Amino acid sequence: MNTLHLLRRHLPGLGALFWSASAMSTPASSATSAAPLRCSGQFKVRLLPPEAMDAPPGAPAMARRKLEKSFEGGLQGQSLGEMLAAGLPPQGEAAYVALESFTGTLDGRPGGFAMAHLGLMHAGGQSLRIAIVPGSGSGALAGITGELTLRIAAGVHHYELAYALPASASSQ
């Protein structure tokens, strides 16, 4: 399922300014010398109704949308977040940014971290980057770095998280 289809399906009334992206991204290099650790699984997402944002007269429309996710697999837990979007999705030109905060366990390690999203659609192409926010790790996930990729198959959201932890945390 492509981003444009998801935009139209999830927000037809507001020009589908938000989407669940199916694009894959490349993990960022970690601060440690070891190869990144990986986990995968599925998540369920609940998108709350969009709200229009203020914009100057004649400026492009913008909207915000809250999200709630529950994760299964290597990530076990929940996240809450907020998305902001603008553009012309029906013409294949749009962008969204989001921040979400996860709490739970990662491969059995308790803690939390924040993720930052940047999704772009332009000239028939699409890209998505979801990175762990530096310095946001807590508990046994303090110091975590990495990137999450998404894939949607048969309406099910799948993720893969490539991550690194400081040497002291990764041996726990």
N, C-alpha and C positions, 0 to 999 in steps of 0.2 A: 504494500500500500504506500503510495507516495505522499509527500508532504502536501501538495496541492489538494489531493483528494481529502486528506484529513482536515485541512483548513476549511474546505467547503462543508464537510460533514459536521464538524464540531461547532462552527460559528456561522451558519449561513446568514443570519440576520444582521450581523455586524461585519460582513465581508470576510468572515473567517480569519480574524486577526491573530488567532492562537492556533497552534497545532501540536500534535504529538509527533515528533519527527522520527523517520525511519532511516535517516542517513547515518553512516558510520563515521567516526572520527579517529584520528591517530593519537594514542596515548602520549602524554608529555613525558620527557625524560625525568627520571626520579633523581632525588638528591643523593641517593645511595648508589654504591657501585654494583649492587646485585641486580639481577634481572627483575623486572616488576612481578609482583605476585598477581594472580588473577582469580576472580570469582565470577560466577554467573548465576542467573536465576530469572525470575519473572516478577513483575509488579502489576498492581492494579492502581489505576488513577481515577480520581474523581475530580472533575473540573467544575467549579462553581460558576454561576452565570456571570457573563462579562459585564463590566461597568465601563461606560465611556469616561475618558479622561479629558480635562480641560485642554484646549488648544486655541491658539489665536485664530481670529476669523480668517477663513481662506486657507488655513494650514491643514496638513493631512490629519485625518482622524486617528486617535490613539485609544487604546482600551487596556484595562487590567483585568486579570482573572486569577483567583486563588485556586490552589491545587492541593490535593491530599493524596498521598501514595502509601500503599502497604507493600512491603518487599518480602519475597520468599527466595530461598536459595542461600548463596554465600552471604548476602545481606539479609538480615532478619530484623524487621522493625518498620518504622513509619517515618514519613517526612511531610512537612507542610511547606508551602511556598507561594510565591506570587509571580505572575507573568505580566509583562508589558509588551504590547505589540503595536505595529503601525504598518502601513503599506497598502498594496492593492493585490491581495491574494488571488482574486479571480483572473488577474492578468499575469500571475506568476511573479509578482514583485512584492516582497514583504520581509519583515524581520520581527523576531521576538527576543527578549532577554528575560531571564528569570533567575531568582535565587530560591533555593530550597534548603531546609535544615533537616537532616536525618538524625534519628536516634535509634539505637538498637545494638545489634552485634554484627561484626564483619568477620567471617570465618571464626566465630566463637569469641572474638574480642569485644567486650562491651565498650560503648562510647558513642560518639557522634561526630558529625562534620557537616559543613555546608557545601553546596554545589552551585556553581554559576553556569548558566546556559547562554549560548548565543546561537540563534538559528537564522539563516538567511536563505531567501529564494530570489534568484535573478536570472533572467534570460533562459528559463527552462532548467536551470541547475539549482541545486540545494546543498546546503552544508549545515552541520550541527556540531557544536563543541560543548561538552558538559565537563567542566573541570572541578576538582575539589579545591575549595577556596583555601589558599595557603594560610596557615595559622589557625584554622577553624577546628582542628581535631581536638577531641576531649576524651578523658578516660584512657583506656588502652589504645585509643586511636590518635592520641596526641602526636603531632608531627607528620601525619599522613599527607601524602601527595598522590595525585593520579587523575585519570580521566575515565568517564563512563560512556559507553556506546550503547545505542538502542537499535532494536530490530522489532518490527511488528509483523507477526505472522498469524493469519486466521483470527485477527482481532485480539491477539494476546501480545502484551508488551514483554519483550525479553531484554535483558541487559547483560553486559559484560563490563566488569570493573577491573582495570589495570591499575595497581596501586603499589606504593612503597611506604614502608614505615621505618623510622629510625632503628638502628641495629638493636637497641635495648627493647623496643616495643615488638619487633618482629620475632623475637625469640620467646615471647610470652606464650 
